[in-house]
Amino acid sequence: MKMQVPLSSPDIIEKDIDAVVAVLKTRFLSIGPKIEEFEKKICDYVGVKNAVAVNSGTSALHLIIKGLGIQEGDKVLTTPFSFIASSNCILFEKAEPLFVDIDEQTLNLDPVKIEERLKSLKAEELKKVKALLAVDVFGQPADWDRVEEIARKYNLLLIEDSAESLGSEYKGRKCGTFGEAGVFAFYPNKQITTAEGGVLVTDNEELAVAARSMRSQGRGISGEWLDHDRLGYNFRMDELAAALGCSQLERIDEILEKRAKVAERYNKRLGEIKEVQIPYISQNTNKMSWFVYVIRLAKGIDRDKVMKYLNQEGVQCKPYFTPIHLQPFYVDMFGYQRGDFPVTEDISSRTIALPFFNNLTEEQMDYVVEKLAEAITLKGEALA
């Protein structure tokens, strides 16, 4: 019998609902105590001095780039294999993303290629490179020891896009604690959700002060409604979102355990299909916080036809990720072509995000695996 299996589904319990309703019964719907409570809980969980809650992970990343003084004409090394916001935030300040290809196992920036790219630049170009923005893709931490070493060697600001990795650990150190600052995002498919929302985390006091000001129209430390010290934005998280975040964060360990069990069951079932490569976990990752479950198909299999078959059979799936450098407006702006970043392009052509969420049932998972095996066996012939 045909089944409908969504790509993701938030894990909302009665306690979460009660927390949001309780805020509705107060006079604080924005700029209230729940924001401060949520920020404190994030600081305690991640192990940082400052957390600045905002309306999205994109806003948090933008505030880091703006707050660190990255500006027009600057260049920022980053990955073409990510959600597009990680590069768009650089464009917001009229700086330029300088892409580097990825490691074919971890799917994160390849440190060897980072250094090769830096060495290939002429002196006047190298002077324009101000920062290195690394992404913890799918919850897999970047190779932070080597990335930090490169940043120090070339005197680069280091930024961590940890939007997908709340709870992950690299050699015992939590994601979000590397470089000048990190971000987390809380869209409904993330480990915890605030519906929409994000947070900037940092030990850099000056950056935190600037970010708190910029998120709220550039207001000064006094917080007076019509006093503005700098150019700012309306990036505030509201109290309802913060209340949901507080409630969700209280059971983060339970949530991560649920997700790990789903990933483990997938690994066992899909490990028996020779045309499927299950997600790789680096030996440096001592704790993996699963964001999505992304498989890689063997070369020669038409990924798009496999996805078409899955979707027709009720299994929602997506390509994760489409290369940023081949997005139409990036091609128009910078002249990128196929072949510029071959590992990214190869991986992107073969990856599929399968349904993945806390309460995915074994019955649903069996159906997903069954339909995936069928699609691979057909090799898309029924869909040609």
C-alpha positions as CSV (number, residue, x, y, z in Angstrom):
1,M,0.0,0.0,0.0
2,K,1.3,3.4,-0.9
3,M,2.5,5.5,2.0
4,Q,3.2,9.2,2.4
5,V,6.5,9.9,4.2
6,P,7.4,13.6,4.7
7,L,11.0,14.7,4.4
8,S,10.9,16.2,7.9
9,S,8.5,16.8,10.8
10,P,9.0,18.8,14.0
11,D,8.8,17.1,17.4
12,I,6.3,19.3,19.2
13,I,4.9,18.0,22.5
14,E,2.2,19.4,24.9
15,K,4.9,21.0,27.1
16,D,6.1,23.1,24.1
17,I,2.6,24.2,23.3
18,D,2.0,25.2,27.0
19,A,5.2,27.2,27.0
20,V,4.0,29.2,23.9
21,V,0.5,29.7,25.3
22,A,1.9,30.9,28.6
23,V,3.7,33.8,26.8
24,L,0.4,34.8,25.1
25,K,-1.1,35.3,28.5
26,T,1.6,37.9,29.4
27,R,2.2,41.4,28.1
28,F,5.6,40.4,26.6
29,L,5.4,39.2,23.0
30,S,8.7,40.8,22.0
31,I,11.8,42.0,23.8
32,G,10.9,40.2,27.0
33,P,12.3,37.7,29.5
34,K,12.0,34.6,27.4
35,I,14.7,35.9,25.0
36,E,17.1,36.3,27.9
37,E,16.2,32.9,29.2
38,F,16.8,31.2,25.8
39,E,20.1,33.0,25.3
40,K,21.3,31.9,28.8
41,K,20.3,28.3,28.1
42,I,22.1,28.3,24.8
43,C,25.3,29.7,26.5
44,D,25.1,27.0,29.1
45,Y,24.6,24.2,26.6
46,V,27.2,25.3,24.1
47,G,29.7,26.7,26.6
48,V,30.1,30.2,25.4
49,K,29.9,33.6,27.1
50,N,27.4,35.3,24.7
51,A,24.3,34.3,22.7
52,V,22.3,36.7,20.6
53,A,19.0,35.3,19.5
54,V,17.6,36.5,16.2
55,N,14.9,35.7,13.6
56,S,17.0,33.2,11.5
57,G,20.4,31.6,11.2
58,T,20.9,33.7,8.1
59,S,20.5,36.9,10.2
60,A,22.9,35.6,12.8
61,L,25.5,34.9,10.2
62,H,25.0,38.2,8.5
63,L,25.5,40.0,11.9
64,I,28.8,38.1,12.4
65,I,30.1,39.2,9.0
66,K,28.9,42.8,9.5
67,G,30.2,42.9,13.1
68,L,33.6,41.7,12.1
69,G,34.0,44.5,9.6
70,I,34.0,42.5,6.4
71,Q,33.1,45.0,3.7
72,E,33.0,45.8,0.0
73,G,36.0,44.5,-1.9
74,D,36.9,41.9,0.8
75,K,37.0,38.2,0.0
76,V,35.9,35.3,2.3
77,L,37.0,31.7,1.7
78,T,34.1,29.3,2.0
79,T,32.4,26.2,0.6
80,P,30.3,25.8,-2.5
81,F,28.6,22.8,-0.9
82,S,26.1,24.3,1.6
83,F,22.8,26.0,2.0
84,I,23.1,29.2,0.0
85,A,22.7,31.5,3.0
86,S,26.3,30.8,4.0
87,S,27.5,32.6,0.9
88,N,24.7,35.1,0.4
89,C,25.6,36.6,3.8
90,I,29.0,37.5,2.4
91,L,27.3,39.2,-0.6
92,F,25.0,41.2,1.7
93,E,28.1,43.2,2.6
94,K,29.3,43.4,-1.0
95,A,32.2,41.1,-0.2
96,E,33.0,38.1,-2.4
97,P,32.8,34.4,-1.5
98,L,36.0,32.7,-2.6
99,F,35.0,29.1,-3.0
100,V,37.2,26.1,-2.2
101,D,36.3,22.5,-3.0
102,I,35.3,19.9,-0.4
103,D,36.6,16.7,1.1
104,E,34.8,13.8,-0.6
105,Q,34.3,12.0,2.7
106,T,33.3,14.6,5.2
107,L,31.8,17.0,2.6
108,N,33.3,19.9,4.5
109,L,36.0,22.3,3.3
110,D,39.2,20.4,2.4
111,P,42.0,22.0,4.3
112,V,44.6,21.0,1.7
113,K,42.6,22.8,-1.0
114,I,42.1,25.8,1.3
115,E,45.9,26.2,1.5
116,E,46.4,25.5,-2.2
117,R,43.9,28.2,-3.0
118,L,45.6,30.8,-0.8
119,K,49.0,29.9,-2.2
120,S,47.7,30.4,-5.8
121,L,46.6,34.0,-5.1
122,K,48.8,36.9,-6.1
123,A,49.9,39.2,-3.3
124,E,47.4,41.9,-4.1
125,E,44.6,39.3,-4.1
126,L,45.7,37.7,-0.9
127,K,45.5,41.0,0.9
128,K,41.8,41.1,0.1
129,V,41.1,37.8,1.8
130,K,39.9,38.7,5.3
131,A,38.1,35.6,6.6
132,L,37.5,31.9,6.4
133,L,33.9,30.7,6.8
134,A,33.7,27.0,7.4
135,V,30.4,25.1,7.5
136,D,29.7,22.0,9.7
137,V,27.8,20.3,6.9
138,F,24.8,18.1,7.9
139,G,26.0,18.2,11.6
140,Q,29.5,16.8,10.7
141,P,32.1,19.2,12.2
142,A,34.7,20.6,10.0
143,D,38.4,19.6,10.5
144,W,38.8,22.4,13.0
145,D,42.4,21.8,14.1
146,R,43.6,22.2,10.5
147,V,41.2,25.0,9.7
148,E,42.3,27.0,12.8
149,E,45.9,26.5,11.9
150,I,45.4,27.9,8.4
151,A,43.4,30.9,9.7
152,R,46.3,31.7,12.1
153,K,49.0,31.2,9.5
154,Y,47.3,33.7,7.1
155,N,45.9,36.0,9.8
156,L,42.3,35.4,8.8
157,L,39.1,35.9,10.8
158,L,37.5,32.5,11.4
159,I,33.7,32.1,11.3
160,E,31.8,28.9,12.0
161,D,28.5,28.2,10.3
162,S,27.3,25.6,12.8
163,A,23.6,26.1,11.8
164,E,23.2,22.4,11.2
165,S,25.3,21.0,14.1
166,L,23.7,21.9,17.5
167,G,25.1,19.3,19.9
168,S,27.9,17.9,17.6
169,E,31.4,17.7,19.1
170,Y,34.8,17.8,17.5
171,K,37.5,16.1,19.7
172,G,35.3,16.8,22.7
173,R,34.6,20.4,21.9
174,K,31.1,21.5,20.9
175,C,30.3,23.0,17.5
176,G,29.7,26.7,17.8
177,T,32.8,27.4,19.8
178,F,35.3,27.7,17.0
179,G,36.7,30.9,15.6
180,E,35.3,34.4,16.4
181,A,31.7,33.2,16.4
182,G,29.3,30.6,15.3
183,V,25.6,30.3,14.5
184,F,22.7,27.9,15.1
185,A,19.4,27.8,13.2
186,F,16.1,26.6,14.4
187,Y,13.9,26.0,11.3
188,P,11.4,23.2,11.8
189,N,13.7,20.6,10.3
190,K,16.6,21.3,12.7
191,Q,17.5,19.4,15.9
192,I,15.4,21.9,17.9
193,T,13.0,24.4,16.5
194,T,11.6,27.9,17.3
195,A,9.6,27.7,14.0
196,E,11.8,30.4,12.6
197,G,14.9,31.6,14.4
198,G,18.6,31.5,15.0
199,V,21.3,32.5,17.4
200,L,24.8,34.0,17.2
201,V,27.2,32.5,19.8
202,T,30.6,34.0,20.7
203,D,33.1,34.8,23.4
204,N,33.9,38.0,21.6
205,E,32.3,40.6,23.8
206,E,32.7,43.5,21.3
207,L,31.0,41.4,18.6
208,A,28.1,40.4,20.9
209,V,27.4,44.1,21.9
210,A,27.4,45.1,18.2
211,A,25.1,42.2,17.3
212,R,22.6,43.0,20.0
213,S,22.5,46.5,18.8
214,M,22.2,45.7,15.1
215,R,19.5,43.1,15.6
216,S,17.2,45.8,17.0
217,Q,17.5,48.8,14.7
218,G,21.0,49.8,15.9
219,R,19.8,50.7,19.4
220,G,22.5,51.6,22.0
221,I,23.2,49.8,25.3
222,S,20.5,51.9,27.0
223,G,17.9,50.2,24.8
224,E,15.9,53.4,24.5
225,W,13.3,53.0,21.8
226,L,14.4,55.9,19.6
227,D,18.1,56.0,20.4
228,H,20.2,54.5,17.6
229,D,24.0,54.2,17.7
230,R,24.6,52.5,14.3
231,L,22.8,51.1,11.2
232,G,20.7,48.2,12.3
233,Y,18.0,45.8,11.3
234,N,14.8,44.2,12.5
235,F,16.3,40.8,13.2
236,R,14.8,40.2,16.6
237,M,13.5,36.8,17.8
238,D,10.0,37.2,19.4
239,E,9.1,35.9,22.8
240,L,6.9,33.1,21.4
241,A,9.8,31.6,19.5
242,A,12.1,32.0,22.4
243,A,9.6,30.2,24.7
244,L,9.4,27.3,22.3
245,G,13.2,27.2,22.0
246,C,13.5,27.1,25.8
247,S,11.1,24.2,26.0
248,Q,12.8,22.3,23.2
249,L,16.3,22.8,24.6
250,E,15.3,21.2,27.9
251,R,15.0,17.9,26.1
252,I,17.9,18.3,23.6
253,D,19.7,15.1,24.8
254,E,16.5,13.1,24.3
255,I,16.0,14.6,20.8
256,L,19.6,13.9,19.7
257,E,19.3,10.4,21.0
258,K,16.1,9.9,19.0
259,R,17.8,11.2,15.8
260,A,20.8,9.0,16.4
261,K,18.6,5.9,16.6
262,V,16.9,6.8,13.4
263,A,20.3,7.3,11.6
264,E,21.5,4.0,13.1
265,R,18.5,2.1,11.8
266,Y,19.0,3.7,8.3
267,N,22.7,2.8,8.4
268,K,21.9,-0.8,9.1
269,R,19.2,-1.2,6.4
270,L,20.9,0.9,3.7
271,G,24.3,-0.6,4.3
272,E,23.0,-3.7,2.6
273,I,22.4,-1.9,-0.7
274,K,25.7,-1.9,-2.6
275,E,24.7,1.1,-4.7
276,V,24.2,3.3,-1.7
277,Q,26.9,5.0,0.4
278,I,25.7,5.9,3.9
279,P,26.9,9.1,5.6
280,Y,30.6,9.1,6.6
281,I,31.4,10.2,10.2
282,S,35.0,11.4,10.8
283,Q,37.0,9.8,13.6
284,N,37.5,13.4,15.0
285,T,33.7,13.6,15.5
286,N,33.1,12.1,19.0
287,K,29.5,13.2,19.0
288,M,27.3,13.5,15.9
289,S,24.2,15.6,16.0
290,W,22.2,14.4,13.0
291,F,20.5,17.2,11.0
292,V,19.5,15.4,7.9
293,Y,20.2,11.9,6.5
294,V,21.9,12.2,3.2
295,I,23.0,9.2,1.1
296,R,25.2,9.1,-1.9
297,L,24.3,6.9,-4.9
298,A,26.9,5.0,-6.9
299,K,28.2,6.6,-10.1
300,G,26.1,5.7,-13.2
301,I,22.8,5.8,-11.4
302,D,20.5,8.7,-12.5
303,R,19.9,10.4,-9.1
304,D,17.1,12.6,-10.5
305,K,15.2,9.7,-11.8
306,V,15.5,7.9,-8.5
307,M,14.2,11.0,-6.7
308,K,11.3,11.2,-9.2
309,Y,10.4,7.6,-8.5
310,L,10.6,8.1,-4.7
311,N,8.4,11.2,-4.8
312,Q,5.8,9.4,-7.0
313,E,5.7,6.6,-4.4
314,G,5.0,9.1,-1.6
315,V,8.6,9.3,-0.3
316,Q,9.6,13.0,-0.1
317,C,13.2,13.6,-0.8
318,K,15.5,16.4,-1.9
319,P,18.9,16.9,-3.5
320,Y,21.3,18.1,-0.8
321,F,23.0,20.3,-1.9
322,T,22.9,21.9,-5.3
323,P,26.3,23.6,-5.8
324,I,26.2,27.3,-4.8
325,H,28.6,28.3,-7.6
326,L,26.2,27.0,-10.2
327,Q,23.2,28.8,-9.0
328,P,22.2,31.2,-11.8
329,F,22.9,34.5,-10.2
330,Y,26.3,33.3,-9.0
331,V,27.2,32.3,-12.5
332,D,26.0,35.7,-13.7
333,M,28.0,37.6,-11.1
334,F,31.2,35.6,-11.1
335,G,31.3,33.5,-14.3
336,Y,31.5,30.1,-12.6
337,Q,31.3,27.1,-14.9
338,R,30.9,23.3,-14.5
339,G,34.2,21.8,-13.6
340,D,35.4,24.6,-11.3
341,F,34.8,22.5,-8.2
342,P,34.7,18.9,-9.4
343,V,34.3,17.2,-6.0
344,T,31.4,19.4,-5.0
345,E,29.8,18.9,-8.4
346,D,30.2,15.1,-8.4
347,I,28.9,14.7,-4.8
348,S,26.0,17.1,-5.5
349,S,24.9,15.0,-8.5
350,R,24.6,11.8,-6.4
351,T,23.2,12.9,-3.0
352,I,19.7,12.5,-1.8
353,A,18.2,13.6,1.6
354,L,15.8,10.9,2.7
355,P,12.9,11.4,5.2
356,F,14.5,12.0,8.6
357,F,13.0,13.2,11.8
358,N,12.7,12.3,15.5
359,N,9.6,10.2,15.3
360,L,10.1,8.4,12.0
361,T,8.6,5.0,12.5
362,E,10.2,1.7,11.5
363,E,7.3,1.1,9.2
364,Q,7.9,4.4,7.4
365,M,11.6,3.6,7.3
366,D,11.1,0.2,5.8
367,Y,8.9,1.7,3.2
368,V,11.5,4.3,2.3
369,V,14.3,1.7,2.0
370,E,12.0,-0.6,-0.1
371,K,11.1,2.2,-2.5
372,L,14.7,3.3,-2.8
373,A,15.8,-0.2,-3.6
374,E,13.1,-0.4,-6.2
375,A,14.2,2.9,-7.8
376,I,17.8,1.7,-8.0
377,T,16.8,-1.6,-9.5
378,L,14.7,0.1,-12.1
379,K,17.6,2.5,-12.8
380,G,15.0,5.0,-13.8
381,E,13.9,3.0,-16.8
382,A,10.2,3.1,-15.8
383,L,10.5,6.9,-15.7
384,A,12.4,7.6,-18.9
